């Protein structure tokens, strides 16, 4: 690192400015120099006054950058696959599959009755279980046993979760909230990133909100939209769990498209047939275990087209009612006189 020009070093690792400031170095007029050259220009007397050893300070810079990258999660591995090996259900019966591979940019839906064990599966994935959880499942990452950091690090979280209930208690505007998160991640272009997140959030929300709106004043759907956009753009977690997105009051398809576009694995617990069929596969949970793994077929995709058509009519009706309109005209006549043709 000490052989990079200081300007290049700051551009690549903006946080090193804190290191130079705490070390008492003013580098503003020396950005074209390497750190080694910068140190060579300091008199021996000044080095002695500051108790600086050139070799030691170079090593400290390298260590500082390494530790900050680990803290920020910027030296993260490229997660290409997640593999689930079978455990057992609540009755102790072995799960009936050999292994389940999930790849980046894939969507997998998790379906099952309330209390069936969906959350337990997600917890096994989050903690990279190694046959040491109540289900006895084992999780591999990129085809091998996971690095311990996925289990114990506070920054390299494997899973980012978006729950059904999202309540803000901070007295901040939406812009301030996202800016604070971006600053904590120490990204380079904070302003552009914040604008992107706010723009994407408004694409998902039922009704747009201004960047200066207090987060405590956001509706449930707007809050979920903001956090989905934030998770997609800023979160370093390679796997995203969304719990019952159908209850969020947001554009579900756009939300999934946004997450998948960021090369994340999306696990989605849902009761919505549209969302279940949008997924590449669905995991059926019964009695605490994985009962079936079903690939979405071409025929089911055709059914999805029909269901989407019906959903569009529902969305249009919802939109009109929200706007204070009546359901008169073609939409009303189609529903009343030919309900079985919906989606055809």
Backbone torsions as a table, in degrees:
resi	resn	phi	psi	omega
1	UNK	NA	-31.5	-176.4
2	UNK	-70.5	-10.0	179.1
3	UNK	-97.5	-3.0	172.5
4	UNK	-80.4	146.0	174.5
5	UNK	-63.5	146.0	-175.2
6	UNK	-59.9	-36.8	177.6
7	UNK	-62.9	-41.8	178.4
8	UNK	-67.0	-37.8	-179.6
9	UNK	-63.6	-42.7	179.1
10	UNK	-67.7	-35.6	179.8
11	UNK	-68.7	-40.1	-178.4
12	UNK	-78.2	-39.1	-178.5
13	UNK	-130.5	82.5	-175.9
14	UNK	-55.7	-27.2	-176.2
15	UNK	-71.1	-11.2	-179.1
16	UNK	-68.6	-15.1	176.9
17	UNK	-59.8	-32.9	177.5
18	UNK	-65.8	-37.1	179.5
19	UNK	-64.5	-47.1	-178.3
20	UNK	-65.4	-39.2	-179.7
21	UNK	-65.6	-44.6	-179.4
22	UNK	-68.8	-23.1	178.8
23	UNK	-87.8	-3.6	178.6
24	UNK	80.6	22.4	179.8
25	UNK	-99.1	130.5	172.3
26	UNK	-104.1	109.4	-171.8
27	UNK	-108.3	5.3	-173.5
28	UNK	-55.7	-36.8	-177.2
29	UNK	-96.1	9.0	-175.6
30	UNK	-126.6	26.6	-174.2
31	UNK	-67.3	-19.5	179.7
32	UNK	-85.6	-3.9	-179.6
33	UNK	-97.3	155.4	169.6
34	UNK	-79.4	167.1	179.5
35	UNK	-64.6	-35.7	178.0
36	UNK	-63.3	-44.3	179.0
37	UNK	-65.9	-37.9	177.9
38	UNK	-60.6	-43.7	179.6
39	UNK	-66.5	-35.0	179.8
40	UNK	-65.3	-25.3	-179.3
41	UNK	-83.5	-6.3	177.7
42	UNK	-88.5	131.9	-177.7
43	UNK	-64.7	153.8	179.3
44	UNK	-61.6	-34.0	179.9
45	UNK	-64.8	-42.8	179.9
46	UNK	-67.6	-37.6	177.8
47	UNK	-61.7	-40.9	179.9
48	UNK	-69.0	-38.8	179.2
49	UNK	-61.6	-37.5	-178.4
50	UNK	-92.0	3.5	179.6
51	UNK	54.1	48.6	-177.2
52	UNK	-107.2	126.8	171.1
53	UNK	-104.7	123.6	-173.1
54	UNK	-56.6	-47.3	-178.3
55	UNK	-63.8	-41.8	-178.2
56	UNK	-66.6	-41.7	-178.1
57	UNK	-67.8	-32.2	175.8
58	UNK	-66.4	-42.9	178.2
59	UNK	-64.4	-37.1	178.7
60	UNK	-65.0	-38.1	177.9
61	UNK	-63.5	-46.2	179.1
62	UNK	-60.6	-42.8	-179.8
63	UNK	-65.2	-41.0	179.5
64	UNK	-60.9	-45.8	-179.8
65	UNK	-64.2	-43.7	-180.0
66	UNK	-60.2	-44.9	-178.5
67	UNK	-68.0	-38.0	179.3
68	UNK	-67.9	-37.9	177.9
69	UNK	-64.4	-39.3	177.1
70	UNK	-66.3	-41.1	179.9
71	UNK	-63.1	-41.9	-177.4
72	UNK	-81.9	-14.1	-177.5
73	UNK	77.0	16.8	-177.0
74	UNK	-76.6	-19.8	176.9
75	UNK	-95.2	43.2	-175.4
76	UNK	-80.8	149.5	176.5
77	UNK	-72.7	155.6	174.2
78	UNK	-82.4	107.8	-178.2
79	UNK	-82.9	108.4	-178.6
80	UNK	-98.2	-27.4	-178.2
81	UNK	-151.7	153.6	175.2
82	UNK	-128.8	129.7	-178.1
83	UNK	-119.8	130.1	177.3
84	UNK	-108.8	122.1	174.9
85	UNK	-99.6	145.9	-170.6
86	UNK	-66.4	150.6	171.5
87	UNK	-121.1	-126.5	-179.9
88	UNK	-145.6	161.8	179.1
89	UNK	-89.1	-170.9	-176.4
90	UNK	-65.8	-22.8	179.4
91	UNK	-89.1	1.3	-179.4
92	UNK	84.9	4.3	179.9
93	UNK	-81.7	137.0	-178.4
94	UNK	-66.0	139.7	177.9
95	UNK	-66.8	143.0	-169.4
96	UNK	-94.4	61.3	171.3
97	UNK	-154.5	155.0	-178.0
98	UNK	-80.1	-51.6	175.0
99	UNK	-165.3	160.0	179.2
100	UNK	-127.0	116.4	177.1
101	UNK	-99.1	129.9	176.5
102	UNK	-123.3	130.5	-174.6
103	UNK	-109.9	160.3	-179.4
104	UNK	-59.7	148.0	-178.0
105	UNK	71.2	9.4	175.2
106	UNK	-95.9	150.7	175.0
107	UNK	-113.1	127.3	177.4
108	UNK	-123.5	123.8	177.4
109	UNK	-93.4	148.3	178.7
110	UNK	-119.7	117.2	-176.4
111	UNK	-120.9	151.7	-179.9
112	UNK	161.0	161.1	-179.0
113	UNK	-67.2	159.1	175.8
114	UNK	-58.2	129.8	-179.0
115	UNK	86.0	5.9	-176.7
116	UNK	-77.4	-20.6	178.8
117	UNK	121.0	18.3	179.4
118	UNK	-63.8	-44.1	-178.7
119	UNK	-65.0	-33.6	178.9
120	UNK	-65.5	-40.1	176.9
121	UNK	-62.0	-44.6	-179.5
122	UNK	-65.1	-37.8	177.7
123	UNK	-65.4	-38.8	177.4
124	UNK	-60.0	-41.7	179.5
125	UNK	-68.2	-44.4	-177.8
126	UNK	-59.3	-39.7	-176.7
127	UNK	-96.3	10.3	178.9
128	UNK	48.3	57.8	-174.6
129	UNK	-53.3	140.9	178.4
130	UNK	-127.2	59.5	-178.5
131	UNK	58.6	32.1	-177.3
132	UNK	-129.4	25.1	175.8
133	UNK	-121.2	170.2	-177.9
134	UNK	-56.8	-24.1	-178.5
135	UNK	-88.5	-16.2	-178.5
136	UNK	73.4	16.1	180.0
137	UNK	-77.8	158.7	176.6
138	UNK	-127.2	135.8	-178.6
139	UNK	-114.7	129.4	172.8
140	UNK	-112.1	149.4	176.2
141	UNK	-121.3	127.5	-176.1
142	UNK	54.6	37.0	174.1
143	UNK	79.0	10.8	-179.8
144	UNK	-146.6	169.5	178.4
145	UNK	-59.6	138.0	-174.5
146	UNK	-73.2	151.9	172.7
147	UNK	-61.4	140.5	180.0
148	UNK	-55.8	-20.8	-178.2
149	UNK	-61.3	-30.3	-179.7
150	UNK	-67.9	-18.5	-178.9
151	UNK	-98.6	-35.4	-168.3
152	UNK	-115.8	-17.4	-178.3
153	UNK	-74.3	142.3	177.0
154	UNK	-83.9	-12.1	-175.6
155	UNK	-110.1	-32.9	179.6
156	UNK	-91.9	64.5	-178.9
157	UNK	-76.0	133.4	-179.7
158	UNK	-73.0	-34.4	-173.5
159	UNK	-125.1	134.1	168.9
160	UNK	-104.9	127.8	-175.3
161	UNK	-109.2	138.2	173.5
162	UNK	-119.4	107.2	-174.4
163	UNK	-85.0	172.6	179.1
164	UNK	-68.1	-38.6	-176.8
165	UNK	-101.0	126.2	-178.3
166	UNK	-135.3	105.8	-178.4
167	UNK	-121.5	129.5	177.4
168	UNK	-95.4	142.6	176.8
169	UNK	-121.7	-3.0	-177.5
170	UNK	-85.4	140.6	179.5
171	UNK	-88.1	71.3	-178.6
172	UNK	-133.8	156.1	171.1
173	UNK	-80.3	166.9	178.8
174	UNK	-59.2	-41.5	179.4
175	UNK	-63.9	-44.8	-179.1
176	UNK	-63.5	-39.1	-179.1
177	UNK	-63.7	-48.3	-179.7
178	UNK	-68.5	-37.3	177.9
179	UNK	-61.6	-41.7	178.9
180	UNK	-61.3	-42.3	178.0
181	UNK	-64.7	-43.4	-179.8
182	UNK	-62.9	-40.0	178.8
183	UNK	-65.7	-38.0	179.4
184	UNK	-66.7	-28.0	176.3
185	UNK	-82.6	-9.5	179.3
186	UNK	53.8	45.5	177.2
187	UNK	-78.7	165.5	-172.9
188	UNK	-77.2	-57.6	-175.3
189	UNK	-102.0	82.9	-174.8
190	UNK	-65.1	-46.4	-175.1
191	UNK	-60.4	-46.7	-179.3
192	UNK	-65.0	-38.4	179.7
193	UNK	-65.6	-42.8	178.9
194	UNK	-62.0	-43.6	179.5
195	UNK	-62.6	-39.4	179.8
196	UNK	-63.8	-44.3	-179.0
197	UNK	-63.4	-44.7	179.8
198	UNK	-64.0	-38.5	178.9
199	UNK	-64.8	-45.8	-179.9
200	UNK	-65.6	-37.6	179.7
201	UNK	-62.6	-40.8	-179.9
202	UNK	-70.7	-24.0	174.2
203	UNK	-68.5	-30.5	-177.0
204	UNK	-87.4	-31.6	-172.7
205	UNK	-71.5	149.9	177.3
206	UNK	-64.8	-39.6	176.9
207	UNK	-131.5	133.0	-177.0
208	UNK	-62.8	153.4	175.4
209	UNK	-130.3	150.7	-179.1
210	UNK	-79.6	148.3	178.6
211	UNK	-57.7	-25.7	-178.0
212	UNK	-89.9	5.6	176.5
213	UNK	-69.1	134.4	177.5
214	UNK	-65.4	138.0	-178.0
215	UNK	-62.9	-27.3	178.4
216	UNK	-72.3	-14.9	-179.8
217	UNK	-96.4	-3.3	179.7
218	UNK	-72.5	146.2	174.9
219	UNK	-73.3	172.1	178.8
220	UNK	-59.8	-43.5	179.7
221	UNK	-66.4	-40.6	178.6
222	UNK	-65.6	-38.3	178.2
223	UNK	-63.3	-44.9	179.7
224	UNK	-65.2	-40.3	179.2
225	UNK	-61.3	-43.1	179.9
226	UNK	-63.0	-42.8	-177.1
227	UNK	-74.9	-31.2	175.5
228	UNK	-66.0	-44.6	178.3
229	UNK	-63.8	-41.3	178.7
230	UNK	-63.1	-43.3	179.6
231	UNK	-64.4	-41.9	-178.1
232	UNK	-64.8	-41.3	-172.0
233	UNK	-90.9	-40.4	-171.3
234	UNK	-103.6	-29.0	-174.8
235	UNK	-67.9	137.7	177.2
236	UNK	-88.8	-4.8	-179.0
237	UNK	-69.9	128.9	-177.0
238	UNK	-78.3	-13.0	-178.4
239	UNK	-123.5	133.6	-179.5
240	UNK	-119.3	129.9	175.1
241	UNK	-107.6	126.5	175.0
242	UNK	-118.7	126.0	-177.9
243	UNK	-100.0	111.6	175.3
244	UNK	50.1	63.1	-179.9
245	UNK	-63.2	-20.9	-178.9
246	UNK	-64.0	-18.9	-179.9
247	UNK	-92.1	6.0	-171.8
248	UNK	-87.8	-16.8	-177.6
249	UNK	71.5	32.5	-179.8
250	UNK	-126.9	172.0	177.3
251	UNK	-75.1	106.0	-172.6
252	UNK	-65.7	-44.6	-176.5
253	UNK	-65.3	-43.0	178.9
254	UNK	-63.2	-36.9	179.2
255	UNK	-63.2	-44.6	179.3
256	UNK	-66.8	-41.9	179.2
257	UNK	-60.7	-40.3	179.9
258	UNK	-63.6	-45.1	-178.9
259	UNK	-66.6	-42.8	-179.0
260	UNK	-67.3	-32.7	-179.6
261	UNK	-65.1	-18.0	178.6
262	UNK	-95.5	18.4	177.1
263	UNK	59.8	35.8	178.0
264	UNK	-100.6	150.0	170.5
265	UNK	-83.5	126.2	-176.7
266	UNK	-110.4	119.8	174.5
267	UNK	-108.6	125.7	-168.7
268	UNK	-130.7	109.2	174.2
269	UNK	-81.2	124.9	-173.2
270	UNK	-152.4	156.1	170.7
271	UNK	-113.8	1.1	-175.7
272	UNK	-87.3	121.6	-179.8
273	UNK	-61.7	-31.8	178.1
274	UNK	-62.7	-48.1	-179.1
275	UNK	-67.4	-39.0	179.4
276	UNK	-60.7	-38.8	-178.4
277	UNK	-83.5	-18.8	174.7
278	UNK	-67.8	-26.6	-177.3
279	UNK	-71.5	155.1	176.1
280	UNK	-68.9	-35.9	178.1
281	UNK	-145.0	162.1	173.9
282	UNK	-132.6	137.8	178.4
283	UNK	-99.6	124.9	179.7
284	UNK	-99.4	120.7	-177.9
285	UNK	-104.1	129.1	174.9
286	UNK	-140.6	137.7	174.3
287	UNK	52.7	36.3	176.1
288	UNK	82.2	-0.5	-178.2
289	UNK	-127.0	165.3	175.1
290	UNK	-78.1	112.0	-176.3
291	UNK	-87.0	-41.6	-179.1
292	UNK	-146.3	153.2	169.9
293	UNK	-124.9	114.0	-171.4
294	UNK	-115.3	123.8	173.2
295	UNK	-76.5	135.1	177.3
296	UNK	-70.7	121.6	-174.5
297	UNK	-86.3	166.1	177.2
298	UNK	-62.1	-37.5	179.0
299	UNK	-64.8	-39.4	177.9
300	UNK	-66.7	-34.0	176.7
301	UNK	-64.4	-34.2	175.7
302	UNK	-66.8	-40.0	175.9
303	UNK	-62.4	-37.9	179.8
304	UNK	-60.2	-38.7	177.7
305	UNK	-58.9	-44.6	179.2
306	UNK	-64.6	-43.6	179.9
307	UNK	-64.2	-36.4	177.8
308	UNK	-64.7	-37.3	178.1
309	UNK	-63.7	-43.0	176.7
310	UNK	-63.3	-41.4	-179.4
311	UNK	-64.2	-36.1	178.1
312	UNK	-62.1	-39.1	177.0
313	UNK	-64.7	-41.6	178.0
314	UNK	-63.1	-42.5	-179.9
315	UNK	-64.6	-41.0	179.3
316	UNK	-64.7	-42.5	177.2
317	UNK	-61.5	-43.0	178.8
318	UNK	-62.0	-43.4	-179.4
319	UNK	-61.1	-44.2	-179.1
320	UNK	-65.9	-43.9	-179.4
321	UNK	-64.3	-38.8	178.1
322	UNK	-63.3	-34.1	-177.6
323	UNK	-84.1	3.1	179.2
324	UNK	81.1	18.2	179.7
325	UNK	-94.2	168.4	175.2
326	UNK	-101.3	165.4	-179.6
327	UNK	-96.5	51.4	178.0
328	UNK	-92.9	167.6	176.5
329	UNK	93.0	-154.2	-172.7
330	UNK	-60.6	-41.6	-178.8
331	UNK	-59.8	-46.4	-179.0
332	UNK	-64.3	-44.7	-177.9
333	UNK	-64.2	-39.1	-179.3
334	UNK	-64.4	-41.4	-178.6
335	UNK	-69.6	-40.8	-175.8
336	UNK	-73.4	-48.5	-169.8
337	UNK	-92.6	-20.8	-176.5
338	UNK	-143.7	56.6	-175.0
339	UNK	-61.9	-29.6	-177.2
340	UNK	-75.3	-11.0	179.5
341	UNK	-88.1	-5.1	-178.6
342	UNK	-57.9	128.1	179.1
343	UNK	91.2	-8.9	-179.3
344	UNK	-82.2	NA	NA
